[in-house]
Amino acid sequence: MRRSLALLVASLAVLASGAAAGAKPILSFGAAAGCAKAGLKTVHAGVLTVGTDNPAYPPWYAGGTPKGSSWKLNDPSTGKGFEPAVAYAVAAKLGFPHDEVDWTYVPFNRSYAPGPKSFDFDINQISYSAERAKVVSFSTSYYDVNQSVVVLKGKPISKVHTIAGLQPFKLGAQLGTTSYGFIESEIKPSKSPGVFPTNAAAVQALKNGQIDGLVVDLPTAFYITSAQVPNSTVLGQFPSPPGGEHFGMVFAKGNPLVSCVDQALASLRSSGKLKQIQQQWLAKATGAPVLK
């Protein structure tokens, strides 16, 4: 009995001395979560490949483009901007340092198309939908988002304050986006909405007067009004749909990496790191009136 007690006291003393010396936990995040780096199957061994569109638009991407970069506007590898910051934070949780993360160009509509993927996950303001989830897998939310509408100041539409008031006007959005789906399912305008292959083309249509209003997510709306379309304004944002709308990282259907990324996001969320990243890069993209 005395021997057992002595051994217990000695063991506790060793643990205490280790803690006092700043000893690291026995299990890392990845090992504790069943997601040790050595056991992860990635597209390219030893590297985490992340997809996004090109150009990489603010405020989601920032930092510009280093000399020789193939990226337009912003190179994700700088780590600057909301989505690169989230991607690198997740990568670090999985055991991949900055230099073991590779970025690859993936057009928006191809990111959630069925079939094999050239990336481990894609992060490009892709809203979760049940339809998309039939052919790809999504992570949990890394950003909860509202749709909004951008208009030119002084135009008749700029005096509208309700969703019903938007119905007589010509609205537009990028093809394949939930913004376009929102126009058809929620606003239900009397005129067929304009649909454009890229967001840049949709922005140009607003500039040219081809459409009266451009429907995009709220942070993108603030970037458009501040940097892309002179004399434009965010008319308002729309109420969140039941259950909300959120952006998720996209994976090949059934990729087991999803559960590890979800656990990394949960850790970043509980520690406050995810909120900190959002405040750093998206703090200015808030505060539009709600259209009802």
Sequence and secondary structure as in RCSB ss.txt:
>XXXX:A:sequence
MRRSLALLVASLAVLASGAAAGAKPILSFGAAAGCAKAGLKTVHAGVLTVGTDNPAYPPWYAGGTPKGSSWKLND
PSTGKGFEPAVAYAVAAKLGFPHDEVDWTYVPFNRSYAPGPKSFDFDINQISYSAERAKVVSFSTSYYDVNQSVV
VLKGKPISKVHTIAGLQPFKLGAQLGTTSYGFIESEIKPSKSPGVFPTNAAAVQALKNGQIDGLVVDLPTAFYIT
SAQVPNSTVLGQFPSPPGGEHFGMVFAKGNPLVSCVDQALASLRSSGKLKQIQQQWLAKATGAPVLK
>XXXX:A:secstr
 HHHHHHHHHHHHHHHHHHHTT   SS HHHHTT  GGG   SBTTBEEEEE SS  TTTS S   TT   SS  
GGG  SHHHHHHHHHHHHTT  GGGEEEEE  HHHHTSSS  SSSEE SS B  TTGGGTEEEEEEEEEE EEEE
EETTSGGGG  SSGGGTTS EEEETTSHHHHHIIIII  SS  EEESSHHHHHHHHHHTS SEEEEEHHHHHHII
IIISTTEEEEEE    TT EEEEEEEETT THHHHHHHHHHHHHHHTHHHHHHHHHHTTS    B  
